[in-house]
Amino acid sequence: MTENCLSLSELNAQVRNAVRDYLPDTYWVRAETVDVRRNQNGNCYLEFVEKDPVTQNIVAKARGIIWGNTFRALAPYFESETGQVFASGLNVLVRVTVDFHEVYGYSLTVGDIDPSFTVGEIARNRRLVLKKLEEEGVLTLNKELEMPELANRIAVISSPTAAGYEDFCHQLERNPAKFVFYTKLFPAVMQGDRSEASIVAALERIYEYRSLFDAVAIIRGGGATSELSCFDSYPLATNCAQFPLPIVSGIGHERDVSVLDVVAHTRAKTPTAVAEFFIEHIHKTANHLLELQERLVDEAGSRLQVEKLSLAMLAKDTIYHSEKQSRNGLSQMEQMQKRLSHALTMRLEKERSFIRERESSVRLISPENILKRGYSLTLKNGKVVKSACELTQGDEIETWLSEGKISSEVRSMDKESPVF
C-alpha cells in the first residue's frame, strides 16, 4: 500500500503538470475583481469572482496575480481608457494563463486586459441602476422637490481636507452681493471602498436634523476621475433620490455623468460651481423681492391716488346729501309742528267741552239749586241730618231754606219714613 502512495508535493506536481499540459494556452476570462492589493515589489494580488446575477452569491472564485512589470504597464493604460483605477469591484475582461503551484494552489496570472469591456460594464451598470430606480418610481423624486427661495442653510457632505470643500466655502463667503450662507460639514470619505457607506451615513445624520437645512451639497474636489465608481452605486443613488431635501452634486468631473448626478436635484461640475448655483439662486430671489417691492410701491401709489379721488368725491356727495337732508329735515319739522299744534288745539277744545259738561252737571246737583227747588237741609252741629234716628229730644238743629235758615229745638220725632 505505501509503495504506491504519493506525497502531497508529488500529487500537486502531477496536478501542475496536468494543468500545464491540458490548459497550455491563454484565455480571455470575464470576472469581478475583489481584494485588489499591491505589495512592495509592485506585484498586484487579487481574487476573481463570478456572482449569480439574481442572488449575487459567489458561484466561482480564483486567486489572481499580475506581476510587477506587467502591472506597471497595464494599470496606467486601463485608467486612461476607463477613467477608473484598477481596483476592487470592477467587471473586467482579462487574458490569463492557468497555473497550479504546489504550495499556493490554483491561480490565474494576468497578461493583458481589455479596458473597453470595463467601460461597457460601467455604462451597463449605470443603465441597470437607473432602470431599477425608474421602475421603483424614485428616479426623479429629488428633482421634483422645490428649492426654497431662501436656500442659504446648506448641509455639506465632503472630506474636510478636500481642496474642493475649501473652494466651496471660499466662494460662498466672498460672493459679491454679500449674501449670508450658513453651512455645516458632515464629513465623509469621498473615494475608495468605504466612500459609499460613508456618504450614506452622512445623509442619515443630516436626515436627523433636516428641519435645520434648506438643501444638501455633495461635493468632491482634488481627486482623480477614476475614483468615481461609488457615485454609480444603487444604495447611494436610492438614498439621494428619496432624500427629503434638494441635493446639489458637484463631484468634480465633466466627461461622465454619474447616477448621483442624474438623481440629484441639480448637477454642477465642481464644488465652486455648486457654490455659484446657491449664490445665483439667492440672487434671483433677491431680484424677485426687489421687483415685488417696486411693484408694491407703484401699486400703493396708484391705489392711494384712486382712494384720494374716491374720498374727495365721497366728501362732496356727503356735503350735498347733508345739505339736502337738512333742508328736508326743516320742512318735515315744520309739518310736524303744525300737526302737533293742531292736535293740541283739538285736544284742548275737547277737554274744555268735557269740563263744561261736568260743570253743568255739578251745578244741577249743587245744594243751592236743590234748595231753590223747594227742598231744605237740616243740620246738627254743622252736619247734615239724614235720618230722625240721628236726633234726640232737646237737640238744637238748623234748617236751611233757599232763602235764610231757621234754628229750632227738637220736641218730638217720628222715625217712620213719610209717605208722599
C-alpha positions as CSV (number, residue, x, y, z in Angstrom):
1,M,0.0,0.0,0.0
2,T,2.7,2.5,1.0
3,E,4.7,1.6,-2.2
4,N,2.0,3.2,-4.4
5,C,1.2,6.2,-2.3
6,L,2.2,9.8,-3.2
7,S,3.4,12.6,-1.1
8,L,1.3,15.8,-1.3
9,S,4.0,17.6,-3.2
10,E,4.2,14.8,-5.7
11,L,0.4,14.9,-6.2
12,N,0.5,18.6,-6.5
13,A,3.3,18.4,-9.0
14,Q,1.3,16.0,-11.1
15,V,-1.7,18.4,-11.0
16,R,0.6,21.2,-12.0
17,N,1.9,19.2,-15.0
18,A,-1.6,18.1,-15.9
19,V,-2.9,21.7,-15.9
20,R,0.0,22.9,-18.0
21,D,-0.4,20.0,-20.4
22,Y,-4.2,20.3,-20.6
23,L,-4.5,24.2,-20.4
24,P,-1.3,25.4,-22.1
25,D,-2.9,28.4,-23.8
26,T,-4.1,31.8,-22.6
27,Y,-7.8,32.5,-22.1
28,W,-9.9,35.6,-22.0
29,V,-12.0,35.5,-18.8
30,R,-14.8,37.7,-17.5
31,A,-14.8,38.3,-13.8
32,E,-15.2,40.8,-11.0
33,T,-12.2,42.0,-9.1
34,V,-12.0,41.6,-5.3
35,D,-9.4,42.4,-2.7
36,V,-7.0,44.1,-5.1
37,R,-3.7,45.0,-3.4
38,R,-0.1,45.7,-4.3
39,N,3.0,44.6,-2.4
40,Q,6.3,46.4,-2.1
41,N,7.7,44.7,-5.2
42,G,4.9,46.1,-7.4
43,N,3.1,42.8,-7.8
44,C,-0.7,43.0,-7.7
45,Y,-2.6,40.3,-5.9
46,L,-6.4,39.9,-6.1
47,E,-9.2,37.5,-6.4
48,F,-11.5,37.0,-9.4
49,V,-15.1,36.1,-8.6
50,E,-18.3,35.4,-10.5
51,K,-21.7,36.1,-9.0
52,D,-25.1,34.8,-9.7
53,P,-26.9,37.7,-11.5
54,V,-30.1,37.2,-9.4
55,T,-28.9,36.2,-5.9
56,Q,-25.4,37.9,-6.1
57,N,-24.0,34.8,-4.4
58,I,-20.4,33.9,-5.5
59,V,-20.5,30.9,-7.8
60,A,-16.8,30.8,-8.8
61,K,-13.6,32.1,-7.4
62,A,-9.9,32.1,-8.4
63,R,-6.8,33.7,-7.0
64,G,-5.1,36.1,-9.4
65,I,-1.7,37.8,-9.8
66,I,-0.4,40.5,-12.0
67,W,3.4,40.6,-11.9
68,G,5.0,43.9,-11.3
69,N,6.4,44.6,-14.8
70,T,3.0,43.7,-16.4
71,F,1.0,45.7,-13.8
72,R,3.1,48.8,-14.3
73,A,2.2,48.7,-18.0
74,L,-1.4,47.7,-17.7
75,A,-2.6,49.9,-14.8
76,P,-1.9,53.3,-16.5
77,Y,-3.4,52.1,-19.7
78,F,-6.5,50.8,-18.0
79,E,-7.0,54.0,-16.1
80,S,-6.6,56.3,-19.1
81,E,-9.1,54.3,-21.1
82,T,-11.7,53.7,-18.5
83,G,-11.3,56.7,-16.1
84,Q,-11.1,54.2,-13.3
85,V,-8.2,52.9,-11.3
86,F,-7.7,49.2,-11.3
87,A,-9.4,48.4,-8.0
88,S,-11.9,46.1,-6.3
89,G,-15.5,45.9,-7.6
90,L,-14.7,46.2,-11.3
91,N,-16.0,43.9,-14.0
92,V,-13.0,43.1,-16.2
93,L,-12.1,41.1,-19.2
94,V,-8.5,39.7,-18.7
95,R,-6.3,37.4,-20.6
96,V,-4.9,34.8,-18.2
97,T,-2.8,31.7,-18.0
98,V,-3.9,28.9,-15.7
99,D,-1.3,27.9,-13.1
100,F,-1.1,25.4,-10.3
101,H,1.6,25.8,-7.6
102,E,2.5,23.0,-5.2
103,V,2.3,25.4,-2.3
104,Y,-0.1,28.2,-3.3
105,G,-2.5,26.1,-5.4
106,Y,-4.7,27.2,-8.3
107,S,-4.3,30.8,-9.7
108,L,-4.7,32.9,-12.8
109,T,-1.8,35.0,-14.0
110,V,-2.9,38.1,-15.9
111,G,-1.0,39.0,-19.0
112,D,-3.4,41.5,-20.6
113,I,-6.7,43.4,-20.0
114,D,-9.4,44.8,-22.3
115,P,-10.5,48.3,-21.0
116,S,-13.4,48.6,-23.4
117,F,-15.2,45.7,-21.7
118,T,-14.9,47.5,-18.3
119,V,-16.1,50.8,-19.9
120,G,-19.1,48.9,-21.3
121,E,-19.8,47.3,-17.9
122,I,-19.6,50.6,-16.1
123,A,-22.1,52.1,-18.6
124,R,-24.2,48.9,-18.3
125,N,-24.2,49.1,-14.5
126,R,-25.3,52.8,-14.7
127,R,-28.2,51.8,-17.0
128,L,-29.3,49.0,-14.8
129,V,-29.2,51.2,-11.7
130,L,-31.1,54.0,-13.4
131,K,-33.7,51.5,-14.8
132,K,-34.2,50.0,-11.3
133,L,-34.7,53.4,-9.8
134,E,-37.2,54.2,-12.5
135,E,-39.1,51.0,-12.0
136,E,-39.3,51.8,-8.3
137,G,-40.7,55.2,-9.1
138,V,-38.0,57.1,-7.2
139,L,-35.7,58.3,-10.1
140,T,-37.0,61.9,-10.2
141,L,-38.2,62.3,-6.7
142,N,-35.4,64.6,-5.6
143,K,-35.6,66.7,-8.8
144,E,-39.3,67.3,-8.1
145,L,-38.6,68.9,-4.8
146,E,-39.0,72.7,-4.7
147,M,-35.7,74.5,-3.9
148,P,-36.6,77.0,-1.1
149,E,-36.3,80.6,-2.4
150,L,-34.0,81.5,0.5
151,A,-31.7,78.4,0.3
152,N,-28.9,79.6,2.5
153,R,-28.7,76.9,5.1
154,I,-26.7,74.1,3.5
155,A,-25.6,70.7,4.8
156,V,-22.3,69.8,3.1
157,I,-21.1,66.2,2.6
158,S,-17.3,66.3,1.8
159,S,-13.9,65.3,3.0
160,P,-12.9,68.1,5.5
161,T,-9.4,68.2,4.0
162,A,-10.5,68.3,0.4
163,A,-9.5,71.3,-1.7
164,G,-13.0,71.3,-3.2
165,Y,-14.6,71.9,0.2
166,E,-12.3,74.9,0.8
167,D,-13.1,76.3,-2.7
168,F,-16.8,75.9,-2.0
169,C,-16.7,77.7,1.4
170,H,-14.5,80.4,0.0
171,Q,-16.8,81.1,-3.0
172,L,-19.8,81.4,-0.7
173,E,-18.1,83.7,1.8
174,R,-16.8,86.1,-0.9
175,N,-19.9,86.4,-3.0
176,P,-20.2,89.9,-4.5
177,A,-23.7,90.6,-3.2
178,K,-22.6,89.8,0.4
179,F,-25.4,87.2,0.9
180,V,-25.1,85.3,4.1
181,F,-24.8,81.5,4.0
182,Y,-24.8,79.0,6.9
183,T,-23.0,75.8,6.2
184,K,-22.5,72.6,8.3
185,L,-20.0,70.0,7.3
186,F,-20.9,66.3,7.6
187,P,-17.5,64.6,7.0
188,A,-17.4,61.6,4.7
189,V,-14.9,59.5,2.8
190,M,-15.2,60.6,-0.8
191,Q,-13.1,57.9,-2.5
192,G,-12.2,54.3,-2.1
193,D,-14.0,51.2,-0.9
194,R,-15.5,53.0,2.1
195,S,-16.9,56.0,0.3
196,E,-20.3,54.6,-0.5
197,A,-21.2,53.6,3.1
198,S,-19.6,56.8,4.5
199,I,-21.7,59.1,2.3
200,V,-24.9,57.2,3.1
201,A,-24.1,57.5,6.8
202,A,-23.6,61.3,6.4
203,L,-27.0,61.5,4.7
204,E,-28.6,59.7,7.6
205,R,-27.1,62.2,10.1
206,I,-28.4,65.1,8.0
207,Y,-31.8,63.5,8.0
208,E,-32.0,63.7,11.8
209,Y,-31.6,67.5,11.6
210,R,-33.3,68.0,8.2
211,S,-35.6,70.8,9.6
212,L,-32.4,73.0,10.1
213,F,-31.4,72.9,6.4
214,D,-32.7,74.1,3.1
215,A,-30.5,71.8,0.8
216,V,-27.6,69.4,0.7
217,A,-24.4,69.8,-1.2
218,I,-22.4,66.6,-2.0
219,I,-19.0,67.9,-3.2
220,R,-15.7,66.3,-4.1
221,G,-12.6,68.0,-5.5
222,G,-9.0,67.3,-5.9
223,G,-9.4,63.6,-6.6
224,A,-9.0,61.5,-9.7
225,T,-11.9,60.9,-12.1
226,S,-11.0,57.2,-11.7
227,E,-12.3,57.2,-8.2
228,L,-16.0,57.9,-9.0
229,S,-17.4,54.4,-9.1
230,C,-19.1,54.8,-5.7
231,F,-21.3,57.6,-7.2
232,D,-22.9,55.0,-9.5
233,S,-23.9,52.6,-6.8
234,Y,-27.6,51.8,-6.2
235,P,-27.5,52.2,-2.4
236,L,-26.2,55.7,-2.6
237,A,-28.4,56.6,-5.6
238,T,-31.7,55.4,-3.9
239,N,-30.8,57.3,-0.7
240,C,-30.2,60.5,-2.6
241,A,-33.3,60.1,-4.9
242,Q,-35.6,59.7,-1.9
243,F,-33.9,62.3,0.4
244,P,-36.4,65.0,1.6
245,L,-34.1,67.9,0.9
246,P,-32.9,69.0,-2.5
247,I,-29.4,67.7,-3.3
248,V,-26.9,69.5,-5.4
249,S,-24.0,67.4,-6.7
250,G,-20.5,68.7,-7.5
251,I,-18.1,65.7,-7.6
252,G,-15.5,67.2,-9.9
253,H,-15.8,65.6,-13.3
254,E,-17.1,66.9,-16.6
255,R,-16.8,64.0,-19.1
256,D,-19.1,61.5,-17.4
257,V,-22.5,61.9,-15.7
258,S,-22.8,59.6,-12.7
259,V,-26.0,58.1,-11.3
260,L,-25.8,60.6,-8.4
261,D,-25.8,63.4,-11.0
262,V,-28.9,62.0,-12.6
263,V,-30.9,61.6,-9.4
264,A,-29.8,64.8,-7.7
265,H,-32.0,67.9,-7.8
266,T,-29.2,69.9,-9.6
267,R,-25.9,68.8,-11.0
268,A,-22.9,71.2,-11.0
269,K,-19.5,70.2,-12.4
270,T,-17.3,71.3,-9.5
271,P,-17.7,72.4,-5.8
272,T,-17.1,76.0,-6.9
273,A,-19.9,75.6,-9.4
274,V,-22.2,74.3,-6.6
275,A,-21.4,77.5,-4.6
276,E,-22.2,79.6,-7.6
277,F,-25.5,77.8,-8.0
278,F,-26.6,78.7,-4.5
279,I,-25.4,82.3,-4.9
280,E,-27.3,82.7,-8.2
281,H,-30.4,81.2,-6.7
282,I,-30.4,83.7,-3.8
283,H,-29.6,86.4,-6.3
284,K,-32.8,85.5,-8.3
285,T,-34.8,85.6,-5.0
286,A,-33.4,89.0,-4.1
287,N,-34.2,90.4,-7.6
288,H,-37.7,88.9,-7.4
289,L,-38.1,90.6,-4.0
290,L,-36.9,93.9,-5.4
291,E,-39.4,93.6,-8.3
292,L,-42.1,92.9,-5.8
293,Q,-41.1,95.9,-3.7
294,E,-41.2,98.2,-6.7
295,R,-44.5,96.8,-7.9
296,L,-45.9,97.2,-4.4
297,V,-44.7,100.9,-4.2
298,D,-46.2,101.6,-7.7
299,E,-49.5,99.9,-6.9
300,A,-49.7,101.5,-3.5
301,G,-49.1,104.9,-5.1
302,S,-51.8,104.3,-7.7
303,R,-54.1,102.9,-5.2
304,L,-53.6,106.0,-3.0
305,Q,-54.4,108.3,-5.8
306,V,-57.6,106.4,-6.6
307,E,-58.6,106.4,-2.9
308,K,-57.9,110.1,-2.6
309,L,-60.1,110.8,-5.6
310,S,-62.8,108.5,-4.3
311,L,-62.6,110.2,-0.9
312,A,-62.9,113.6,-2.4
313,M,-66.0,112.5,-4.4
314,L,-67.4,110.9,-1.3
315,A,-66.9,114.1,0.7
316,K,-68.6,116.2,-1.9
317,D,-71.5,113.8,-2.0
318,T,-71.7,113.8,1.7
319,I,-71.9,117.6,1.9
320,Y,-74.6,117.7,-0.8
321,H,-76.7,115.0,0.8
322,S,-76.2,116.6,4.2
323,E,-77.5,119.9,3.0
324,K,-80.4,118.3,1.2
325,Q,-81.2,116.2,4.2
326,S,-81.0,119.4,6.4
327,R,-83.5,121.1,4.1
328,N,-85.8,118.2,4.0
329,G,-85.4,117.9,7.8
330,L,-86.6,121.5,8.4
331,S,-89.6,121.1,6.1
332,Q,-90.6,117.9,7.9
333,M,-90.1,119.6,11.3
334,E,-92.4,122.5,10.3
335,Q,-95.0,120.0,9.2
336,M,-94.7,118.1,12.4
337,Q,-95.0,121.3,14.4
338,K,-98.2,122.2,12.5
339,R,-99.7,118.8,13.0
340,L,-98.7,118.9,16.7
341,S,-100.3,122.4,17.2
342,H,-103.5,121.3,15.5
343,A,-103.6,118.1,17.6
344,L,-103.1,120.2,20.8
345,T,-105.8,122.6,19.9
346,M,-108.3,119.8,19.2
347,R,-107.3,118.2,22.5
348,L,-107.7,121.4,24.5
349,E,-111.1,122.0,22.9
350,K,-112.2,118.5,23.7
351,E,-111.1,118.9,27.3
352,R,-112.8,122.3,27.6
353,S,-116.1,120.7,26.4
354,F,-115.8,117.9,28.9
355,I,-115.2,120.4,31.7
356,R,-118.2,122.5,30.7
357,E,-120.4,119.4,30.7
358,R,-119.1,118.4,34.1
359,E,-119.6,121.9,35.4
360,S,-123.2,121.9,34.2
361,S,-123.9,118.5,35.9
362,V,-122.3,119.7,39.1
363,R,-124.4,122.8,39.2
364,L,-127.6,120.8,38.7
365,I,-126.8,118.7,41.8
366,S,-125.4,121.5,43.9
367,P,-127.2,122.2,47.3
368,E,-128.1,125.7,46.2
369,N,-130.1,124.5,43.2
370,I,-131.7,121.8,45.3
371,L,-132.9,124.3,47.9
372,K,-134.3,126.5,45.1
373,R,-136.5,123.7,44.0
374,G,-138.2,123.7,47.5
375,Y,-136.0,121.4,49.4
376,S,-134.4,122.1,52.8
377,L,-131.3,120.9,54.7
378,T,-131.3,120.0,58.4
379,L,-128.0,120.3,60.2
380,K,-127.0,119.2,63.7
381,N,-123.7,120.5,64.9
382,G,-122.8,121.5,61.3
383,K,-123.5,118.1,59.9
384,V,-126.4,117.2,57.6
385,V,-129.1,115.1,59.3
386,K,-130.3,112.3,57.0
387,S,-132.5,110.3,59.5
388,A,-134.6,111.1,62.5
389,C,-132.8,108.4,64.3
390,E,-129.8,110.7,64.5
391,L,-131.8,113.1,66.7
392,T,-132.9,113.1,70.3
393,Q,-135.4,115.2,72.1
394,G,-134.0,118.6,73.1
395,D,-131.4,118.7,70.2
396,E,-130.8,122.1,68.6
397,I,-130.9,122.0,64.9
398,E,-130.7,124.4,61.9
399,T,-132.9,124.2,58.9
400,W,-131.6,125.8,55.7
401,L,-134.0,127.1,53.1
402,S,-133.4,128.7,49.7
403,E,-133.7,132.0,51.4
404,G,-132.5,132.1,55.1
405,K,-132.3,129.5,57.9
406,I,-134.3,128.5,61.0
407,S,-133.0,127.5,64.4
408,S,-135.2,125.2,66.4
409,E,-135.3,122.6,69.3
410,V,-136.5,119.1,68.8
411,R,-139.6,118.4,70.9
412,S,-140.8,115.2,69.3
413,M,-139.7,112.8,66.5
414,D,-141.4,110.4,64.1
415,K,-138.9,107.8,63.0
416,E,-141.2,106.3,60.3
417,S,-140.5,107.3,56.7
418,P,-143.0,109.8,55.5
419,V,-145.4,108.8,52.6
420,F,-145.9,111.3,49.9
